[in-house]
Amino acid sequence: MALPPPSKLGRYRVLSPNCGLRVSPLQLGAMSIGQASAASLGSMDKKTSFELLDTYYDLGGNYIDTANGYQEEESEEWVGEWMAKKGVRDDMIVATKYTANYKSGGKASKHPISINRCVSVEHGLSRLGRGLDVTVLVLRHLLRSGNSYKSMYVSLEASLKKLQTTYVDILYVHWWDWTTPVAEIMQGLNNLVKMGKVLYLGVSDTPAWVISKANQYARDHGLAPFVIYQGRWSAAVRDLERDLLPMCREEGMAIAPWGAIGQGRFQRKADQGKSKDGRSAQKLSEDEIKVSAALEKVADDLKVESITAVATAYVMSKYPYVYPILGGRKVEHLKANVTALDIHLTPEQVRAIDKTLPFDYGQPQSQFGLDPHMTGYQQHFSLETAGIVDYVPNPLGLDMTNVRESDKAADAKWKA
Protein backbone atom coordinates (compact mmCIF):
# COMPACT_ATOMS: atom_id res chain seq x y z
CA MET A 1 0.00 0.00 0.00
CA ALA A 2 1.24 3.48 -0.88
CA LEU A 3 2.41 5.81 1.85
CA PRO A 4 -0.15 8.45 2.82
CA PRO A 5 0.59 11.74 1.04
CA PRO A 6 2.01 14.70 2.98
CA SER A 7 -0.97 16.78 1.79
CA LYS A 8 -3.80 16.49 -0.69
CA LEU A 9 -1.43 17.77 -3.36
CA GLY A 10 -0.18 14.19 -3.23
CA ARG A 11 -3.60 12.72 -4.02
CA TYR A 12 -3.19 12.60 -7.76
CA ARG A 13 -5.73 12.63 -10.56
CA VAL A 14 -5.87 11.36 -14.11
CA LEU A 15 -5.50 14.56 -16.12
CA SER A 16 -8.46 14.15 -18.48
CA PRO A 17 -10.55 11.51 -20.27
CA ASN A 18 -8.06 11.70 -23.15
CA CYS A 19 -4.82 11.77 -21.15
CA GLY A 20 -3.55 9.26 -18.59
CA LEU A 21 -1.03 11.53 -16.82
CA ARG A 22 -1.20 11.37 -13.01
CA VAL A 23 -1.06 14.95 -11.79
CA SER A 24 -1.50 16.97 -8.62
CA PRO A 25 -4.88 18.72 -8.39
CA LEU A 26 -3.20 22.14 -8.17
CA GLN A 27 -0.39 23.39 -10.40
CA LEU A 28 2.47 25.62 -9.33
CA GLY A 29 2.63 28.62 -11.65
CA ALA A 30 6.19 29.67 -12.41
CA MET A 31 5.48 33.08 -13.95
CA SER A 32 6.97 34.88 -10.95
CA ILE A 33 10.00 32.58 -10.65
CA GLY A 34 12.86 34.82 -11.75
CA GLN A 35 13.81 38.48 -11.43
CA ALA A 36 14.02 39.82 -14.96
CA SER A 37 10.40 41.04 -15.23
CA ALA A 38 9.93 42.35 -11.72
CA ALA A 39 8.01 45.45 -12.79
CA SER A 40 5.32 43.57 -14.72
CA LEU A 41 5.22 40.03 -13.30
CA GLY A 42 6.67 40.37 -9.81
CA SER A 43 9.82 38.48 -8.99
CA MET A 44 11.71 36.24 -6.59
CA ASP A 45 15.40 35.70 -6.12
CA LYS A 46 16.71 32.21 -6.76
CA LYS A 47 16.86 31.21 -3.10
CA THR A 48 13.21 32.17 -2.53
CA SER A 49 12.17 30.53 -5.79
CA PHE A 50 13.81 27.25 -4.82
CA GLU A 51 12.17 27.40 -1.38
CA LEU A 52 8.76 27.74 -3.05
CA LEU A 53 9.51 24.86 -5.42
CA ASP A 54 10.79 22.74 -2.52
CA THR A 55 7.64 23.41 -0.50
CA TYR A 56 5.35 22.50 -3.38
CA TYR A 57 7.33 19.30 -4.02
CA ASP A 58 7.49 18.36 -0.33
CA LEU A 59 3.69 18.73 -0.08
CA GLY A 60 3.37 16.16 -2.86
CA GLY A 61 3.04 18.51 -5.83
CA ASN A 62 4.30 17.32 -9.20
CA TYR A 63 2.86 19.78 -11.76
CA ILE A 64 4.66 22.99 -12.81
CA ASP A 65 3.42 25.49 -15.38
CA THR A 66 5.84 27.85 -17.13
CA ALA A 67 6.41 29.41 -20.57
CA ASN A 68 9.23 30.25 -22.95
CA GLY A 69 9.27 33.97 -22.13
CA TYR A 70 8.33 34.16 -18.45
CA GLN A 71 10.78 36.42 -16.62
CA GLU A 72 12.72 36.83 -19.89
CA GLU A 73 13.46 33.07 -19.87
CA GLU A 74 14.67 32.90 -16.26
CA SER A 75 11.57 30.96 -15.20
CA GLU A 76 12.43 27.98 -17.38
CA GLU A 77 16.12 28.28 -16.52
CA TRP A 78 15.53 28.25 -12.76
CA VAL A 79 12.93 25.48 -12.88
CA GLY A 80 15.38 23.41 -14.92
CA GLU A 81 18.22 24.13 -12.49
CA TRP A 82 16.02 23.21 -9.51
CA MET A 83 14.97 19.89 -11.07
CA ALA A 84 18.55 19.05 -11.99
CA LYS A 85 19.86 19.81 -8.49
CA LYS A 86 17.18 17.68 -6.84
CA GLY A 87 17.31 14.96 -9.49
CA VAL A 88 13.53 14.97 -9.87
CA ARG A 89 12.95 15.66 -13.56
CA ASP A 90 11.12 12.41 -14.27
CA ASP A 91 9.01 12.84 -11.12
CA MET A 92 7.59 16.16 -12.36
CA ILE A 93 5.00 17.16 -14.93
CA VAL A 94 6.41 20.21 -16.72
CA ALA A 95 4.19 22.29 -18.97
CA THR A 96 5.61 25.10 -21.09
CA LYS A 97 4.37 27.21 -23.99
CA TYR A 98 5.37 28.69 -27.31
CA THR A 99 3.97 31.64 -29.33
CA ALA A 100 5.37 34.67 -27.49
CA ASN A 101 8.46 36.47 -28.77
CA TYR A 102 10.55 35.13 -25.91
CA LYS A 103 13.62 37.13 -27.00
CA SER A 104 11.81 40.48 -26.84
CA GLY A 105 12.99 41.44 -23.36
CA GLY A 106 16.28 42.70 -22.02
CA LYS A 107 18.11 39.52 -22.98
CA ALA A 108 17.49 40.14 -26.69
CA SER A 109 20.63 42.23 -27.12
CA LYS A 110 22.80 39.48 -25.64
CA HIS A 111 22.29 37.19 -28.63
CA PRO A 112 24.59 37.73 -31.64
CA ILE A 113 23.19 38.46 -35.10
CA SER A 114 23.28 35.45 -37.42
CA ILE A 115 25.46 35.78 -40.54
CA ASN A 116 22.77 34.19 -42.73
CA ARG A 117 20.65 37.30 -42.29
CA CYS A 118 23.26 39.49 -44.03
CA VAL A 119 21.09 40.22 -47.09
CA SER A 120 18.26 41.54 -44.95
CA VAL A 121 20.71 43.50 -42.82
CA GLU A 122 22.27 45.11 -45.90
CA HIS A 123 18.82 46.24 -47.03
CA GLY A 124 18.33 47.66 -43.56
CA LEU A 125 21.58 49.63 -43.88
CA SER A 126 20.60 51.18 -47.17
CA ARG A 127 17.12 52.13 -45.97
CA LEU A 128 17.53 53.03 -42.31
CA GLY A 129 21.15 53.82 -41.71
CA ARG A 130 21.46 54.47 -37.99
CA GLY A 131 18.11 52.72 -37.49
CA LEU A 132 19.78 49.41 -38.33
CA ASP A 133 19.78 48.21 -34.72
CA VAL A 134 15.98 48.29 -34.64
CA THR A 135 15.72 46.49 -37.98
CA VAL A 136 18.19 43.84 -36.90
CA LEU A 137 16.34 43.17 -33.64
CA VAL A 138 13.06 42.75 -35.52
CA LEU A 139 14.66 40.41 -38.06
CA ARG A 140 16.53 38.55 -35.35
CA HIS A 141 13.40 37.66 -33.40
CA LEU A 142 10.55 37.76 -35.91
CA LEU A 143 10.52 34.00 -36.52
CA ARG A 144 10.57 33.23 -32.79
CA SER A 145 6.96 34.30 -32.40
CA GLY A 146 3.53 33.19 -33.54
CA ASN A 147 2.04 29.73 -34.02
CA SER A 148 4.11 28.63 -37.05
CA TYR A 149 6.06 25.37 -37.11
CA LYS A 150 9.29 27.38 -37.27
CA SER A 151 8.39 29.28 -34.10
CA MET A 152 7.21 26.08 -32.43
CA TYR A 153 10.39 24.13 -33.20
CA VAL A 154 12.88 26.87 -32.32
CA SER A 155 11.05 27.74 -29.11
CA LEU A 156 10.88 24.13 -27.96
CA GLU A 157 14.58 23.54 -28.63
CA ALA A 158 15.39 26.59 -26.50
CA SER A 159 12.99 25.47 -23.75
CA LEU A 160 14.56 22.02 -23.57
CA LYS A 161 17.99 23.56 -23.03
CA LYS A 162 16.74 25.94 -20.36
CA LEU A 163 14.78 23.23 -18.57
CA GLN A 164 17.78 20.85 -18.80
CA THR A 165 15.62 18.04 -20.15
CA THR A 166 15.08 16.03 -23.32
CA TYR A 167 11.29 16.34 -23.29
CA VAL A 168 8.42 18.40 -21.92
CA ASP A 169 5.30 16.73 -20.64
CA ILE A 170 2.87 19.29 -22.05
CA LEU A 171 3.54 21.87 -24.76
CA TYR A 172 0.92 24.60 -25.11
CA VAL A 173 0.05 26.84 -28.00
CA HIS A 174 0.15 29.97 -25.82
CA TRP A 175 -2.45 31.89 -27.80
CA TRP A 176 -4.03 31.88 -31.24
CA ASP A 177 -2.22 34.16 -33.70
CA TRP A 178 -5.12 34.28 -36.22
CA THR A 179 -2.82 33.49 -39.16
CA THR A 180 -1.27 30.02 -38.93
CA PRO A 181 -3.32 27.21 -40.54
CA VAL A 182 -4.73 24.65 -38.12
CA ALA A 183 -3.20 21.88 -40.24
CA GLU A 184 0.29 23.38 -39.86
CA ILE A 185 -0.08 23.63 -36.09
CA MET A 186 -1.40 20.10 -35.56
CA GLN A 187 1.04 18.47 -38.00
CA GLY A 188 3.92 20.38 -36.44
CA LEU A 189 2.95 19.51 -32.88
CA ASN A 190 2.49 15.87 -33.84
CA ASN A 191 5.99 15.82 -35.34
CA LEU A 192 7.37 16.91 -31.96
CA VAL A 193 5.38 14.17 -30.25
CA LYS A 194 6.75 11.57 -32.68
CA MET A 195 10.28 12.84 -31.99
CA GLY A 196 9.71 12.20 -28.28
CA LYS A 197 10.36 15.84 -27.39
CA VAL A 198 6.74 16.47 -26.33
CA LEU A 199 4.41 13.98 -24.65
CA TYR A 200 1.03 15.78 -24.63
CA LEU A 201 -0.47 18.87 -26.23
CA GLY A 202 -2.25 21.83 -24.67
CA VAL A 203 -3.77 25.04 -25.97
CA SER A 204 -4.22 28.34 -24.17
CA ASP A 205 -6.23 31.52 -24.72
CA THR A 206 -7.69 30.34 -28.03
CA PRO A 207 -11.32 30.42 -29.27
CA ALA A 208 -13.39 27.28 -28.81
CA TRP A 209 -14.13 26.95 -32.52
CA VAL A 210 -10.41 26.85 -33.35
CA ILE A 211 -9.74 24.12 -30.78
CA SER A 212 -12.69 22.02 -31.94
CA LYS A 213 -11.51 22.34 -35.53
CA ALA A 214 -7.95 21.43 -34.53
CA ASN A 215 -8.97 18.35 -32.56
CA GLN A 216 -11.26 17.16 -35.35
CA TYR A 217 -8.35 17.56 -37.77
CA ALA A 218 -6.18 15.53 -35.40
CA ARG A 219 -8.77 12.74 -35.19
CA ASP A 220 -9.24 12.67 -38.96
CA HIS A 221 -5.49 12.37 -39.57
CA GLY A 222 -4.41 10.16 -36.68
CA LEU A 223 -2.54 12.93 -34.86
CA ALA A 224 -2.14 13.80 -31.19
CA PRO A 225 -5.01 16.05 -30.01
CA PHE A 226 -5.13 18.83 -27.46
CA VAL A 227 -5.86 17.30 -24.04
CA ILE A 228 -5.93 20.45 -21.87
CA TYR A 229 -7.05 24.07 -22.21
CA GLN A 230 -5.60 26.95 -20.20
CA GLY A 231 -7.39 30.26 -19.80
CA ARG A 232 -8.55 32.96 -17.42
CA TRP A 233 -11.37 31.81 -15.15
CA SER A 234 -12.50 33.01 -11.75
CA ALA A 235 -15.57 34.00 -9.79
CA ALA A 236 -15.16 37.49 -11.28
CA VAL A 237 -14.32 36.48 -14.87
CA ARG A 238 -16.55 33.65 -16.08
CA ASP A 239 -16.32 34.04 -19.87
CA LEU A 240 -14.72 30.60 -20.11
CA GLU A 241 -18.06 29.04 -19.10
CA ARG A 242 -19.79 30.35 -22.22
CA ASP A 243 -18.23 28.14 -24.93
CA LEU A 244 -14.89 26.83 -23.68
CA LEU A 245 -16.16 24.78 -20.73
CA PRO A 246 -18.81 22.99 -22.84
CA MET A 247 -16.17 22.39 -25.52
CA CYS A 248 -13.80 20.83 -22.98
CA ARG A 249 -16.59 18.51 -21.80
CA GLU A 250 -17.26 17.37 -25.36
CA GLU A 251 -13.57 17.06 -26.29
CA GLY A 252 -12.56 15.25 -23.10
CA MET A 253 -10.10 18.01 -22.22
CA ALA A 254 -8.88 19.23 -18.84
CA ILE A 255 -8.95 22.91 -17.87
CA ALA A 256 -6.07 24.83 -16.26
CA PRO A 257 -7.49 28.15 -15.02
CA TRP A 258 -5.18 31.07 -14.47
CA GLY A 259 -6.31 33.98 -12.32
CA ALA A 260 -8.64 31.77 -10.27
CA ILE A 261 -7.58 33.47 -7.03
CA GLY A 262 -8.16 36.95 -8.46
CA GLN A 263 -4.52 37.88 -8.99
CA GLY A 264 -4.37 39.28 -5.47
CA ARG A 265 -7.61 41.24 -5.84
CA PHE A 266 -9.92 38.96 -3.85
CA GLN A 267 -9.55 40.31 -0.32
CA ARG A 268 -11.42 40.21 2.94
CA LYS A 269 -13.06 43.53 3.78
CA ALA A 270 -10.68 44.06 6.70
CA ASP A 271 -7.69 43.76 4.35
CA GLN A 272 -8.94 46.06 1.61
CA GLY A 273 -7.07 49.33 1.42
CA LYS A 274 -4.06 48.02 3.33
CA SER A 275 -0.57 48.20 1.89
CA LYS A 276 1.40 44.97 1.59
CA ASP A 277 5.13 44.35 1.53
CA GLY A 278 5.82 48.04 1.33
CA ARG A 279 3.67 48.48 -1.77
CA SER A 280 0.74 50.88 -1.97
CA ALA A 281 -2.70 49.37 -1.46
CA GLN A 282 -4.55 48.08 -4.50
CA LYS A 283 -7.71 49.93 -5.43
CA LEU A 284 -10.34 47.27 -6.07
CA SER A 285 -13.12 47.66 -8.59
CA GLU A 286 -16.75 47.48 -7.51
CA ASP A 287 -17.03 44.01 -9.04
CA GLU A 288 -13.94 42.80 -7.16
CA ILE A 289 -15.37 44.13 -3.90
CA LYS A 290 -18.67 42.33 -4.54
CA VAL A 291 -17.00 39.04 -5.40
CA SER A 292 -14.67 39.34 -2.40
CA ALA A 293 -17.70 39.82 -0.14
CA ALA A 294 -19.41 36.74 -1.56
CA LEU A 295 -16.27 34.64 -1.11
CA GLU A 296 -15.80 35.99 2.42
CA LYS A 297 -19.35 35.01 3.38
CA VAL A 298 -18.86 31.46 2.15
CA ALA A 299 -15.47 31.27 3.88
CA ASP A 300 -17.01 32.42 7.16
CA ASP A 301 -19.87 29.92 6.82
CA LEU A 302 -17.29 27.17 6.34
CA LYS A 303 -14.98 28.58 9.04
CA VAL A 304 -12.19 28.94 6.47
CA GLU A 305 -9.69 31.78 6.78
CA SER A 306 -8.50 32.02 3.16
CA ILE A 307 -11.03 33.43 0.71
CA THR A 308 -8.65 32.66 -2.16
CA ALA A 309 -8.91 28.99 -1.19
CA VAL A 310 -12.69 29.36 -1.54
CA ALA A 311 -12.16 31.01 -4.94
CA THR A 312 -10.05 28.03 -6.01
CA ALA A 313 -12.62 25.54 -4.74
CA TYR A 314 -15.29 27.46 -6.66
CA VAL A 315 -13.80 26.84 -10.13
CA MET A 316 -12.93 23.26 -9.17
CA SER A 317 -16.58 22.64 -8.29
CA LYS A 318 -17.78 23.14 -11.86
CA TYR A 319 -16.03 20.32 -13.74
CA PRO A 320 -14.09 17.20 -12.67
CA TYR A 321 -10.94 17.98 -14.66
CA VAL A 322 -9.96 21.44 -13.37
CA TYR A 323 -6.35 22.11 -12.28
CA PRO A 324 -5.98 25.72 -11.10
CA ILE A 325 -2.59 27.38 -11.46
CA LEU A 326 -1.35 28.80 -8.16
CA GLY A 327 0.87 31.82 -8.64
CA GLY A 328 2.36 33.95 -5.93
CA ARG A 329 5.75 34.23 -4.31
CA LYS A 330 5.25 33.26 -0.67
CA VAL A 331 5.33 29.82 0.91
CA GLU A 332 2.56 30.76 3.35
CA HIS A 333 0.28 31.79 0.48
CA LEU A 334 0.94 28.49 -1.29
CA LYS A 335 0.07 26.53 1.84
CA ALA A 336 -3.08 28.60 2.37
CA ASN A 337 -4.27 27.96 -1.18
CA VAL A 338 -3.66 24.22 -0.88
CA THR A 339 -6.42 24.23 1.76
CA ALA A 340 -8.84 24.62 -1.17
CA LEU A 341 -8.61 20.84 -1.44
CA ASP A 342 -10.28 20.56 1.98
CA ILE A 343 -13.25 22.68 0.90
CA HIS A 344 -16.48 21.26 -0.47
CA LEU A 345 -18.93 23.88 -1.69
CA THR A 346 -22.62 23.08 -1.72
CA PRO A 347 -24.64 23.81 -4.88
CA GLU A 348 -26.27 26.66 -2.98
CA GLN A 349 -22.89 28.23 -2.17
CA VAL A 350 -21.77 27.93 -5.79
CA ARG A 351 -24.99 29.57 -6.96
CA ALA A 352 -24.57 32.37 -4.41
CA ILE A 353 -21.13 33.16 -5.84
CA ASP A 354 -22.48 32.82 -9.39
CA LYS A 355 -25.17 35.41 -8.70
CA THR A 356 -22.76 38.04 -7.40
CA LEU A 357 -22.19 39.50 -10.87
CA PRO A 358 -24.47 39.33 -13.92
CA PHE A 359 -23.31 36.83 -16.52
CA ASP A 360 -24.66 36.59 -20.07
CA TYR A 361 -24.17 33.27 -21.85
CA GLY A 362 -24.90 35.04 -25.13
CA GLN A 363 -26.59 33.70 -28.23
CA PRO A 364 -28.03 31.16 -28.77
CA GLN A 365 -28.18 30.20 -25.08
CA SER A 366 -29.78 33.45 -23.99
CA GLN A 367 -32.71 32.80 -26.34
CA PHE A 368 -33.00 29.01 -26.52
CA GLY A 369 -31.74 28.02 -23.09
CA LEU A 370 -28.75 26.27 -21.57
CA ASP A 371 -27.77 22.63 -21.86
CA PRO A 372 -30.40 20.65 -19.89
CA HIS A 373 -27.62 18.31 -18.75
CA MET A 374 -26.32 21.33 -16.83
CA THR A 375 -29.62 22.80 -15.62
CA GLY A 376 -31.55 19.54 -15.16
CA TYR A 377 -34.46 20.73 -17.28
CA GLN A 378 -35.30 22.02 -20.74
CA GLN A 379 -35.40 25.81 -20.70
CA HIS A 380 -37.02 26.49 -24.07
CA PHE A 381 -40.80 26.57 -23.76
CA SER A 382 -41.56 24.83 -27.08
CA LEU A 383 -39.60 21.74 -26.03
CA GLU A 384 -40.55 21.94 -22.38
CA THR A 385 -44.25 21.70 -23.25
CA ALA A 386 -43.73 18.58 -25.39
CA GLY A 387 -43.21 16.31 -22.40
CA ILE A 388 -41.19 15.75 -19.24
CA VAL A 389 -37.68 14.39 -19.76
CA ASP A 390 -35.23 13.45 -17.02
CA TYR A 391 -31.69 14.38 -18.05
CA VAL A 392 -28.45 12.79 -16.86
CA PRO A 393 -26.58 15.71 -15.24
CA ASN A 394 -23.09 16.70 -16.25
CA PRO A 395 -20.54 15.64 -13.62
CA LEU A 396 -19.35 18.52 -11.46
CA GLY A 397 -16.15 18.85 -9.47
CA LEU A 398 -14.43 15.93 -7.78
CA ASP A 399 -14.96 16.22 -4.03
CA MET A 400 -11.47 16.07 -2.57
CA THR A 401 -12.80 16.25 0.98
CA ASN A 402 -13.92 12.62 0.88
CA VAL A 403 -11.28 10.18 2.09
CA ARG A 404 -11.81 6.46 1.62
CA GLU A 405 -11.92 4.24 4.69
CA SER A 406 -8.88 2.35 3.39
CA ASP A 407 -6.96 5.63 3.21
CA LYS A 408 -7.91 6.50 6.77
CA ALA A 409 -6.68 3.09 7.93
CA ALA A 410 -3.43 3.54 6.01
CA ASP A 411 -2.88 6.98 7.53
CA ALA A 412 -3.39 5.56 11.02
CA LYS A 413 -1.02 2.67 10.30
CA TRP A 414 1.82 4.85 9.07
CA LYS A 415 1.39 7.43 11.82
CA ALA A 416 1.62 4.62 14.37
C-alpha positions, 0 to 999 in steps of 0.5 A, spaced: 500 500 500 502 506 498 504 511 503 499 516 505 501 523 502 504 529 505 498 533 503 492 532 498 497 535 493 499 528 493 492 525 491 493 525 484 488 525 478 488 522 471 488 529 467 483 528 463 478 523 459 483 523 453 490 523 457 492 518 462 497 523 466 497 522 473 497 529 476 496 533 482 490 537 483 493 544 483 499 546 479 504 551 481 505 557 476 512 559 475 510 566 472 513 569 478 520 565 478 525 569 476 527 576 477 528 579 470 520 582 469 519 584 476 516 590 474 510 587 470 510 580 473 513 580 480 519 576 482 523 572 486 530 571 487 533 564 486 533 562 493 526 564 494 524 561 488 527 554 490 524 554 497 517 555 493 519 549 489 521 545 494 515 546 499 510 544 493 514 538 491 514 536 499 507 537 499 506 532 494 506 537 488 508 534 481 505 539 476 509 545 474 506 550 469 511 555 465 512 558 458 518 560 454 518 567 455 516 568 463 521 572 466 525 573 460 526 566 460 529 565 467 523 561 469 524 555 465 532 556 466 531 556 474 525 550 474 530 546 470 536 548 475 532 546 480 529 539 477 537 538 476 539 539 483 534 535 486 534 529 481 527 529 480 525 531 472 522 524 471 518 525 477 515 532 475 509 534 470 512 540 466 508 544 462 511 550 457 508 554 452 510 557 445 507 563 441 510 569 445 516 572 442 521 570 448 527 574 446 523 580 446 525 582 453 532 585 455 536 579 454 534 580 446 541 584 445 545 578 448 544 574 442 549 575 436 546 576 429 546 570 425 550 571 418 545 568 414 541 574 415 546 578 411 542 580 405 536 583 410 541 586 414 544 590 408 537 592 405 536 595 412 543 599 412 541 602 405 534 604 408 535 606 415 542 607 416 542 608 424 536 605 425 539 598 423 539 596 430 531 596 430 531 592 424 536 587 426 532 586 432 526 585 428 529 580 423 533 577 429 526 575 433 521 575 428 521 568 426 521 566 434 513 568 435 507 566 432 504 559 431 508 557 425 512 550 425 518 554 425 516 558 431 514 552 435 520 548 433 525 553 435 522 555 441 521 548 444 529 547 442 530 553 446 525 550 452 529 544 452 535 547 453 533 551 459 529 546 462 535 541 462 531 536 459 530 532 453 522 532 453 516 536 456 510 533 458 505 538 455 507 543 450 501 549 449 500 553 444 500 559 448 495 563 444 491 563 437 495 568 432 489 568 427 494 566 421 497 560 422 493 554 418 490 549 423 493 543 419 500 546 420 499 547 427 497 540 428 502 536 423 507 540 427 505 539 434 504 531 432 511 531 429 514 533 436 510 528 439 513 523 434 520 525 436 519 524 443 520 531 445 513 532 447 508 527 450 502 531 450 499 537 447 495 543 450 492 550 448 491 556 451 487 563 450 484 560 443 477 560 441 473 554 442 471 553 434 479 553 433 480 548 438 474 544 436 476 544 428 484 542 430 482 536 434 477 534 429 483 535 424 487 531 429 482 525 429 481 525 422 489 524 420 491 520 426 494 525 430 495 527 437 489 532 439 489 537 445 488 534 451 488 540 456 485 548 455 488 553 459 485 560 460 482 565 465 477 563 469 475 566 476 468 568 480 469 574 477 471 572 470 466 567 467 467 568 460 470 561 459 463 558 461 460 560 455 463 556 450 470 553 452 467 549 458 462 545 454 467 544 448 472 541 454 466 537 456 465 534 449 472 534 447 474 530 453 479 536 455 482 538 462 482 545 464 487 549 467 485 556 469 489 562 471 487 567 475 482 563 479 484 566 485 483 573 483 490 575 482 491 578 489 484 582 488 480 577 492 480 580 499 477 580 505 473 587 507 478 588 513 484 587 508 482 592 503 485 598 502 491 596 506 498 596 503 502 589 503 510 588 503 511 596 502 507 596 496 501 601 496 494 598 497 490 596 490 484 599 489 479 594 487 473 595 482 466 594 484 465 588 481 472 585 485 469 588 492 462 584 490 466 578 489 470 578 495 464 579 499 461 573 496 467 569 497 468 571 504 461 570 506 462 562 504 469 562 507 465 564 514 460 559 513 465 554 512 470 557 518 475 557 512 480 563 513 482 564 506 477 566 501 482 565 495 482 557 497 474 558 496 475 562 490 479 556 487 474 551 490 469 554 486 472 553 479 474 546 481 466 545 483 464 546 476 467 540 472 471 534 474 478 535 470 480 542 473 487 544 475 488 551 477 494 554 477 497 557 483 501 563 482 504 567 488 511 568 491 510 566 498 510 559 501 505 561 506 500 563 500 501 556 497 500 553 503 493 557 504 491 555 497 492 548 498 487 548 503 482 549 497 482 541 497 479 541 503 473 545 501 467 542 499 462 547 496 454 546 496 450 547 490 447 553 494 454 556 495 456 555 488 450 559 486 450 564 491 457 566 488 455 565 481 449 570 482 454 576 485 455 579 478 451 578 472 453 573 466 450 573 459 451 566 456 450 570 449 446 567 443 443 562 442 443 560 449 440 566 452 434 565 447 434 558 446 436 556 453 442 552 456 444 545 456 439 541 460 444 536 462 447 542 466 440 545 468 436 539 469 431 541 465 429 544 458 429 551 458 425 552 451 418 553 452 416 549 445 420 543 447 418 543 455 411 543 453 412 537 449 413 532 455 417 531 461 424 528 460 429 526 465 436 528 463 443 525 466 446 531 469 453 533 467 458 531 472 461 537 477 467 537 481 471 531 484 470 532 491 477 532 494 474 532 501 472 525 501 477 520 504 476 512 503 476 508 509 482 504 506 486 511 506 484 512 513 486 506 515 493 507 512 494 513 515 493 511 522 497 505 520 503 509 518 502 514 523 503 509 528 
